[in-house]
Amino acid sequence: MSGHSKWSTIKRKKAIVDAERGKIFTKLAKEITVAARIGGGDDQTNPR
């Protein structure tokens, strides 16, 4: 009965895409946090 529940198919694909997107944003947030800790909050003097 594949194809009868369109939302099921979308939900599965969306879950995979959202998980990948979440990993990227988490990684970026960690990088920003580390850069702020190492170089301080001033973006003009922070090399990172």
BELJO-V577778 format. One record per helix or strand. SS is the DSSP state (~ for helix, > for strand). FROM is the first residue (numbers start at 0). TO is the last residue. Records with the same first field share a line. If there is no record, write none. Layout:
BEGIN
SS = FROM-TO, FROM-TO
END
This chain:
BEGIN
~ = 5-38
END
